[in-house]
Amino acid sequence: MFAEVAFPISNFQTFTYVIPKGLKKGIQLGSRVLAPLGKRNCQGIIIKITSKTSYLGKTKAINSLVDDVPVVTPELWKLICWMSRYYMTPLGQVAKTVLPKQLSTRYKPPMRWYVQPVPVVEDSLIISIKKKYPKQFKVYNIIWNSNHPIKVSSLKEHASSPIQICRSLEKRKLVTLLKQVSLPDVSGFSFEPLHKKVVFNQDQDGVDKKIMVALKKQKFSPFLLHGVTGSGKTEIYISAVHYCLSKKRTAIILLPEISLTPQIAGRFKSVFGDAIALWHSKLSKSQRSWTWTQICKGKFKVVIGARSAIFAPLKNLGLVVVDEEQEASFRQDSPAPRYHARDVALIRAKYENSVAILSSATPSLESYHNHITKKIKYLHLPRRYGGAEYPTVHIVDMIEYQEESGKHDQVISGLLQDKIEERLINKEQVLLLQNRRGFSPVIRCGDCGSIRNCPHCNVTISYHLKTNNLLCHFCGFTESKEGKKCHECKNSNLLYFGTGTQKVESIMQETFPNASIARLDIDTSLRGNHMTSILKLFNNGEIDILLGTQMIAKGLDFPNATLVGIINADLGLHLPDFRVGERTFQLIYQASGRAGRRQKQGEVVIQTFSPNNSVIKQAASLNMTKYYKIALKEREELNYPPFSWLSKIEILGPDKGKVSRLSSKIHNEIKWKYKGLEILGPSPCYLEKLRNQFRFHIVFKSIKTLDPNGKKLHQFLNLNFADINKRFKLGQNRININIDPLSLI
């Protein structure tokens, strides 16, 4: 018997191996194996099993299986094959994404030493220990006061060698040492179970019944759940999951931001207990390994997590929910496969005969258009749950305000400052959104006027107050602020402009010194449990003002947050990309939805330098339908999605001239230009240089009226770019193929 094995390499080649007799029973399509590749043993995936081979050379044998039990269901294997075809990525690379190399069903949690006190001890023995061995007595006291066995390693802060002290205490029959399996602690990524008594209103009841009908049929059924902020969409998910579990089926809940995980996880755990697994990048290696193994064994029935959770090896999948489906974070841009988790979720649900729910208060224009054209079933929750009212929205023209006040560097307007003060007096909470981290995003020389750019990227470098460093947000380049001089004129008169979350935090601390203030952005959430603790403190009312980037703008539900301040609503609005208006509208609308979600009506203050911009106006009026009509009309006129299929070929390399010449050569040799295809470029990307790589791109638009299912565009891409590495001498250059890109920047 022979097997074709695909490895995570960047070409579509597979390799033939002999299946040893001892492995024949365990090997099947999709099995992960270790096999010799060159001089190394590499992990690959079996894509074909045959009794004969046409290969005439010496055939090596597979060494071993990676997993004890099959982890690739037939449906998951079909998904891997679809992703390989659709995103034009070798099977081995797709398999590496779906089944990460470091995860195996053979993972066993480590054994750790635990210690517990002996129940009955003579007082004289304790007195003797206290006099002769004070360190032992100190450790013994800690062990005695614990209600359960404690990990010996947790005593390191009290003793340099706690295991030796515990062994001495055991010899004196004061404690008992035992070795136990140490399961990873994931409690730091979830709120305490949030118990609620929920009675569906009329809107929720109607939506729930339609989903139940679809679940009972056990056939692929896609829905767009469009519910305004605070309309109770999470309770709809819980009801659907409850039904799935009652029918021995499983569920996946996808979230766009890790910051949404703790609150939703707490709510789900209050209903489903230990059937819930969390899956995201903040989990440690041991936490991921243990969680994944338990999913494979069927111990978890519901997986909640970020985009990679769509690949959870759940069996008998009945429901897939994509919460905040419009979010760009569902798209993976690097490495390949460059997939969109929303689209992959729909395909997985199709293969699993499951219900798929795409949910949002501000759906993507593609999903909204699919509802209009009857390609997806539409569910609507038009009112907030429990009679909560929409917030009152104020627009502040910052140009006018700065001219009137004479303070041209003012970050917080008088109106927003007054509103914050009112909330603090009333013991209510405030959310402040500034979608840019750091302290100052622009550093300019006061003498020659030159802007300080990252030496590896063609972007401005930002100043971070907390570390006193200059940092590039794209490549991570950092250097100390101390002693910095202008790179052009060598003078040290550097001026710091613009506003990031750290500057807003500093201003808030100066303006409201008695308020409890916290910041939530990438810099403060490097550790997932720290992010969870901030959200818990705010939820419990221990933080008065929470400021942050877009991670606080959606999905979160804080009952006492009655004011949302958007510091600069224009951020990103003027970038040269066809989605910027949609994204700005969605961010403002979603952030506004965090205010006044209970009986107290909320308020929103939107600060802008473009008060007459139609996007700002429509977002302030919270009129999604009107804005989407305008946006769809603009997209149709320009033949952009959802009225066309979009793909982008990105050419990268360290030499700008060579990248430009290769881009032109590729463009000139393109074959088979069909009716309905538009080709834009080649041209430099807006961010022309990133991580020492110059970037050019060629954009393809295939009009849907002439290519309704995108087959023509895929045939065109396969004809021209499937063997791109063979047709062109790339040298140090690389070519990335982006199917359905979310951005042209």
Residue, then its C-alpha position, 0 to 999 in steps of 0.5 A: m500500500f502507498a500513500e500520497v503525503a502533502f507537506p506544509i510547503s509552498n508548492f503543490q507537489t506531493f510525495t509517495y511513501v510506502i505504508p508499513k504493515g504495522l500502520k495499515k490499520g490506523i492510516q486513513l485519508g487525512s491522517r497526520v504522519l511523520a515521514p522522511l523529507g530530505k534529511r528531516n522527519c516532517q509532519g504531513i497529511i495523507i491525501k490519497i491511498t493507493s495499492k500501486t504507484s507510478y513512481l519508479g524511484k526508491t520509495k521511502a516508508i512512513n515513520s509513524l502516525v501523529d495521532d492515536v485517534p482520527v482527528v479529521t472527519p470526512e467533512l473537515w477533510k472536504l473543507i481542507c480540499w475546498m480551501s486549497r482549491y478556492y484560496m489556491t494554496p497547497l493542501g499541506q499548507v491548508a492542513k497546517t492551518v487546520l491542524p497545527k503541528q504542535l497539537s496532538t491527541r497524544y498530549k498528556p498534561p504534566m504531573r505535578w507535586y501537590v501537598q495537603p495537611v494531615p488532619v490531626v497533629e499533636d500541638s507539641l510537634i507544631i510548637s517544636i517545628k515553630k521553634k527549630y524550623p521557622k521556614q518549615f513552620k511558615v510553609y506549613n501554616i500556608i498549607w494548613n490554611s488551604n481548603h484543598p491540596i495546593k501545588v508545591s511550586s506555588l510555594k516558591e515565593h515563600a521558600s527557595s526549595p519548597i519540595q524539600i521543605c514539604r518532604s521534611l514536613e512529610k517525614r514529620k507526618l505533618v503533610t501528605l505529598l501526592k502527584q497529580v495531573s496538572l490540568p491547565d487553568v483557563s479560568g482567567f479567560s472567562f467571567e464568572p458564570l452570568h446567570k440570567k432569567v431570560v424571557f424572549n420578547q416577541d421579536q426574539d421568539g419569532v427569530d428563535k422559532k425560525i432557527m429551531v425549524a431549520l435545526k430540526k431539518q438537519k440541512f444546510s441553512p444559512f441565516l443573516l441575523h440582523g439585530v440592533t445593539g442590545s437586542g439580545k442576540t446572545e440569548i438567541y445563540i444560547s437557545a440554538v446551542h441548547y437545542c443542538l446539545s439536546k440532539k447530540r450535536t455540537a456548535i461553534i461560536l466565532l467571535p472577532e475579538i478576544s476581548l469579547t470572549p470572557q463575557i460571552a464565555g461566562r454567559f454560556k458557562s452559566v447555561f452549559g457548564d463544562a461543555i464549553a471550550l475556549w479557543h484563541s491565541k492568548l491560550s498558552k501552549s499547554q492550554r491549547s494542547w489540552t483543549w484540543t485533545q479534549i475536543c478530539k475526544g468529544k469532551f467539549k461540545v461547544v467551542i467559543g473563540a476567534r477565527s481559527a476556532i472554525f477548524a475545531p475538530l468537533k464531530n456531528l456539528g449542528l450550528v455555526v455562529v459568526d458573531e459581528e460577521q462584518e469584522a475584518s479580523f475574521r480575515q487572515d492575510s498572512p500566512a497562506p491560506r489567506y482565508h475569511a473565517r466567515d466564508v469558511a464557516l458557511i462552507r463547513a456548515k454546508y458540508e456538515n448539514s448545519v445551520a449557519i448564523l451570520s450575526s451583526a448590528t451592522p452586517s457587511l455590505e456583502s451579507y446585507h446584499n445577499h439578504i436583499t437578493k434572497k441568497i440568505k435568509y433574513l432574521h431581524l431584531p429591530r428593538r433593544y431588549g427590555g425596552a432600553e432606548y437608543p442613546t442620544v447622539h451629539i456631534v462636536d465639530m472639533i475645528e469650530y471648537q478649537e477655533e472658539s477655545g483658541k486651543h488648537d491641540q485640544v483632544i477632549s472637547g468641552l462637551l465631552q468633558d462635561k458629560i464625563e463629569e456628569r457620569l462620575i457624579n452620578k456613579e455611572q461609567v464611561l467608555l472612550l474610543q480612540n482607535r489608535r494606540g501609543f501616545s503620539p503617532v507622528i514625530r516631526c522635526g521642528d527645524c526642517g519639518s521631516i517626519r520620522n519614519c520606520p527604517h524598515c517600513n514606509v510608515t510613521i513611527s509612533y511614540h509610546l509613553k509607557t516604555n519611552n520608546l519609538l515603535c513601528h506598529f507594522c514590523g515591531f521595530t523599536e528604539s529608545k526616545e533618549g538622545k534621538k535626533c532628526h535623521e535629516c538635519k541631525n537636530s534634536n528639536l523633535l515634536y510629537f503630534g497626534t493622539g493615541t490611547q496613551k495620550v488620552e489616558s494621560i489627559m484623563q488622569e490629569t483632568f479627573p484625578n479621583a476617577s479610576i481609569a483603565r486602558l484596553d488596547i494591544d499593549t495592555s492585552l498581551r496577556g489574555n488574563h490581564m485583559t479579562s481582569i480589566l473587563k471584570l473590574f469595569n463590569n463590576g463597577e470598579i473602573d469609572i472610565l475605560l478607554g481603548t481601541q476598537m476592541i471595546a467598541k463591539g459586542l460588550d454589554f456593561p449595564n452601567a455604561t451610559l456615556v460613549g465618547i468617540i475621540n476622533a471619528d475621522l481616523g481611517l476615513h480618508l484612506p484610499d480604500f473602497r471599504v473605509g466608509e463602511r468600516t467607519f460607519q460600523l465602528i461608530y454605530q457599534a461603539s454608540g451601541r455600548a451606551g445605555r443598554r438598560q433602563k438609563q438612556g445613554e449618550v454618545v459624543i462624536q468628535t470629528f473634523s468632518p461633521n458634514n461627511s455623509v458617513i459621520k452624519q448617517a452614523a450619528s443618526l444611527n440610520m443603517t438602512k439609509y447609509y447602506k443604500i448610499a454605499l451599495k449605490e456607490r459600490e455598484e457604480l464602481n463595480y466593487p463588491p458585492f457587485s463584483w468578485l475581487s482578487k489581488i496579486e501582491i508582488l513583494g521584494p527588497d529591490k523596488g526596481k526589480v519588483s516593479r519590473l516583475s509586476s509589469k512582466i506579469h501584467n504583460e503576459i496575462k492570458w485569456k482576458y474575458k468580458g466582465l474582467e477589469i484589471l487595475g495596475p500594476s501599481p505600488c500599494y498604498l503602504e509601499k514598503l513594509r518590513n523591508q519589502f517593497r509592494f506592488h499589486i495587480v487587482f482583478k474585478s470580475i463583474k457578477t452579472l457576467d460571472p455570477n458564481g466567480k468561476k471565470l475569475h478562478q479559471f483565469l487565476n489558475l491559468n495565469f498564477a497556479d504555476i507562477n513560480k515556474r513561469f517567472k524567475l522570482g529570485q528574492n521576490r515573492i508573489n501572494i495571491n489574495i482571493d476576496p481581499l478586504s483591503l486594497i491598501 
